[in-house]
Each structure stands twice: as structure tokens, then as C-alpha cells.
Amino acid sequence: MDVHFRGGTTTAITGSNGSGKSTLVRILAGLMHATKGNVELLVDGKSVDDEVRPMHCGMVAPYLNVYDGFSPRENLQFLASVRGLGRKSPRIDEVLTQVQMIGRANDPVSTFSSGMIQRVRLACALLSDPPVLLLDEPTATLDLDGVSVVRGIIDDAVSRGRLVIVATNEPDEAAACQFRIDIGDYR
């Protein structure tokens, strides 16, 4: 597979269950290494070292967990501290508002539905305002309002020149992207 992605675009990665969509997303994020080839991320025309590539990617995936004993705000404060943004970063309230969770910001995640937890994952991915959004099944477990939130996040990211890659089996979600890669074409 030889693919180039550009900021300000959306690409759907499609394929059957088990075809490698999530694996490809993990490789792009720098969480896994490819058995062959390489991934290069350029930010502002400069190559990003593989070790710090995950810091330039916001990722949402069903297998990424948040701390259920924490509130959404506490999850984001922890993540902000780890990412060097500071526990009192104004981005925390911004992203909680963006995912429509500001009203539940201080409630324990353990009391949330799976769709609400997905919104917290989205907030975590957006916190550092990364140049790359990797969304693996981003609308899984979301109601229509949640799907609308995801669509708004994608549109906002693209309008600000961010790269958005969506791994999905949802035909409507894939059709909303500008480009499409079917993993089955590369097997």
C-alpha cells in the first residue's frame, strides 16, 4: 500500500470485519509498527519522529478506554497533564462543549451509556487540537445527535486543514468522506 493523505481532507478506510482497518489506524497513529514499509507524518512541512507521532494524532476507537471512576473533566485533566497542556487548560471545557458533554462534565463516567462514553473518547481525541484525527468506528453506539456531533467535528477539522481518516463499515459514514480506501484491494 502506497498512500498519501493531505490535510483538509477526509478518507474512509473500509473493508470487511477482520480485514485490517483497525490495524492500519493503529499503524498510522504510531501505536503499532508495520511489518513492511513505513509511515511518515509531515506537520508544517517537517517530518515528525515516529516516537512522537502519537502526540500528533487524535484517535477514537472502541478499544480505547477512559477511566470510568473519573468524570469526563478528570479524564481530560489527566490527559492534559500527560500531554503537557496543564490540568486547567481552557481546551477542556471547549472540547466538552464540542461533544455536548459539558452538562455532565463532573459526573462519573461509570454512570454513562456507551454512547456517552464514545463522546468522552471524542473529547480526549480533540483535546490537543491534533493535525490528524484517526476515527475508528466513530459513530458506533451513538444516537442521531451523537452522529451529528461527529459529523460536525469532522467538518470543523477539515475546514481547519486537519487530516481526518475514518475506519468504518457504515456506508453513509464512508460516503461522507472525500476519498475511500478499501482494505480488500490491498490483500
C-alpha positions as CSV (number, residue, x, y, z in Angstrom):
1,M,0.0,0.0,0.0
2,D,1.4,3.4,-1.0
3,V,-0.9,6.1,0.1
4,H,-0.5,9.9,0.6
5,F,-3.0,11.8,2.7
6,R,-3.3,15.6,2.8
7,G,-4.6,17.9,5.4
8,G,-8.1,19.3,4.8
9,T,-9.4,16.0,3.5
10,T,-11.3,13.0,4.7
11,T,-10.6,9.4,3.8
12,A,-12.7,6.4,4.6
13,I,-10.9,3.1,5.2
14,T,-13.4,0.3,4.5
15,G,-13.3,-3.5,4.4
16,S,-14.9,-6.5,6.0
17,N,-14.6,-7.3,9.7
18,G,-11.1,-8.5,10.4
19,S,-9.7,-7.1,7.2
20,G,-7.2,-4.8,8.9
21,K,-8.9,-1.4,9.2
22,S,-8.1,-1.0,12.9
23,T,-4.6,-2.3,12.4
24,L,-4.0,0.3,9.7
25,V,-5.3,3.0,12.0
26,R,-3.0,1.9,14.8
27,I,-0.1,1.9,12.4
28,L,-0.9,5.4,11.2
29,A,-1.2,6.6,14.8
30,G,2.2,5.1,15.6
31,L,0.8,2.7,18.1
32,M,1.9,-0.3,16.0
33,H,4.7,-0.8,13.6
34,A,4.2,-2.1,10.1
35,T,5.9,-5.4,9.2
36,K,6.9,-3.8,5.9
37,G,7.3,-0.2,4.8
38,N,7.0,2.9,6.8
39,V,4.7,5.8,7.7
40,E,5.9,9.4,7.5
41,L,3.9,12.3,9.1
42,L,4.7,15.8,8.0
43,V,3.5,18.7,10.1
44,D,4.1,22.2,8.7
45,G,6.4,20.6,6.2
46,K,8.6,18.9,8.8
47,S,8.9,15.2,9.4
48,V,7.6,14.0,12.8
49,D,9.7,11.4,14.6
50,D,8.0,8.0,14.9
51,E,8.3,8.2,18.7
52,V,6.2,11.3,19.0
53,R,3.8,10.6,16.1
54,P,1.0,9.5,18.6
55,M,1.2,13.0,20.2
56,H,0.2,14.5,16.8
57,C,-2.8,12.2,16.3
58,G,-6.2,12.3,18.0
59,M,-7.7,8.8,18.0
60,V,-11.1,7.4,18.7
61,A,-11.7,3.7,18.8
62,P,-13.9,1.2,20.6
63,Y,-10.9,-0.4,22.2
64,L,-9.6,2.8,23.8
65,N,-10.8,3.2,27.3
66,V,-11.4,6.2,29.6
67,Y,-11.2,5.9,33.4
68,D,-14.7,5.1,34.5
69,G,-14.0,6.2,38.1
70,F,-13.2,9.7,36.8
71,S,-15.6,12.3,35.4
72,P,-15.1,13.4,31.8
73,R,-13.4,16.6,33.2
74,E,-11.0,14.5,35.3
75,N,-10.2,12.2,32.3
76,L,-9.3,15.3,30.3
77,Q,-7.4,16.9,33.1
78,F,-5.3,13.8,33.4
79,L,-4.7,13.6,29.6
80,A,-3.9,17.4,29.5
81,S,-1.3,16.8,32.2
82,V,0.3,13.9,30.4
83,R,0.3,15.9,27.1
84,G,1.9,19.0,28.8
85,L,-1.2,21.2,28.4
86,G,-1.8,21.7,32.1
87,R,-4.7,20.5,34.2
88,K,-6.5,23.8,33.9
89,S,-6.3,24.1,30.1
90,P,-9.2,26.0,28.6
91,R,-9.4,23.3,25.9
92,I,-11.0,21.0,28.4
93,D,-14.3,23.0,28.5
94,E,-14.0,23.7,24.8
95,V,-14.0,20.0,23.8
96,L,-16.6,19.1,26.4
97,T,-18.8,21.7,24.8
98,Q,-18.0,20.5,21.3
99,V,-19.1,16.9,22.2
100,Q,-22.1,18.2,24.1
101,M,-20.9,16.8,27.4
102,I,-20.4,20.0,29.4
103,G,-23.6,19.4,31.4
104,R,-22.3,16.0,32.5
105,A,-18.6,17.1,32.9
106,N,-18.4,16.3,36.6
107,D,-20.4,13.0,36.6
108,P,-18.6,9.7,37.0
109,V,-18.1,8.0,33.6
110,S,-19.2,4.8,35.2
111,T,-22.8,6.1,35.1
112,F,-22.7,6.8,31.4
113,S,-24.2,4.9,28.4
114,S,-21.9,3.5,25.7
115,G,-22.8,6.5,23.5
116,M,-21.8,9.0,26.2
117,I,-18.5,7.2,26.7
118,Q,-17.9,7.5,23.0
119,R,-18.4,11.3,23.3
120,V,-15.8,11.3,26.1
121,R,-13.4,9.4,23.8
122,L,-14.0,12.1,21.1
123,A,-13.2,14.8,23.6
124,C,-10.0,13.1,24.5
125,A,-9.0,12.9,20.8
126,L,-9.7,16.6,20.3
127,L,-8.0,17.9,23.4
128,S,-4.6,18.7,21.9
129,D,-6.1,20.0,18.7
130,P,-4.1,17.5,16.7
131,P,-3.3,17.8,13.0
132,V,-4.5,14.2,12.4
133,L,-7.8,12.7,13.5
134,L,-8.0,8.9,13.3
135,L,-11.6,7.8,13.9
136,D,-12.1,4.0,14.1
137,E,-15.9,3.4,14.1
138,P,-16.5,6.9,15.5
139,T,-20.3,6.7,15.4
140,A,-20.6,3.2,16.9
141,T,-23.0,3.3,19.8
142,L,-24.1,6.9,19.1
143,D,-27.6,8.1,18.6
144,L,-28.6,10.6,15.8
145,D,-27.5,13.6,17.9
146,G,-24.1,11.9,18.5
147,V,-23.7,11.1,14.9
148,S,-24.4,14.8,14.1
149,V,-21.7,15.8,16.7
150,V,-19.2,13.5,14.9
151,R,-20.1,15.0,11.5
152,G,-19.6,18.5,12.9
153,I,-16.2,17.6,14.4
154,I,-15.1,16.1,11.0
155,D,-16.4,19.2,9.1
156,D,-14.7,21.6,11.6
157,A,-11.4,19.6,11.4
158,V,-11.4,19.6,7.6
159,S,-12.2,23.3,7.4
160,R,-9.1,24.0,9.6
161,G,-6.8,21.9,7.4
162,R,-6.7,18.8,9.5
163,L,-6.4,15.3,8.1
164,V,-9.3,13.0,9.0
165,I,-9.2,9.3,8.5
166,V,-12.4,7.2,9.3
167,A,-12.3,3.5,9.5
168,T,-15.8,2.3,9.1
169,N,-18.3,-0.3,7.9
170,E,-21.1,2.2,7.8
171,P,-21.9,3.0,4.2
172,D,-23.2,6.5,5.0
173,E,-20.1,7.3,7.0
174,A,-17.9,6.2,4.2
175,A,-19.9,8.1,1.6
176,A,-19.5,11.3,3.6
177,C,-15.7,11.1,3.1
178,Q,-13.9,12.6,0.1
179,F,-11.7,9.6,-0.5
180,R,-12.0,5.9,0.1
181,I,-9.6,3.0,0.6
182,D,-10.9,-0.5,0.6
183,I,-8.5,-2.7,2.5
184,G,-9.6,-5.7,0.4
185,D,-8.0,-4.0,-2.6
186,Y,-4.6,-4.4,-0.9
187,R,-4.7,-8.1,0.2
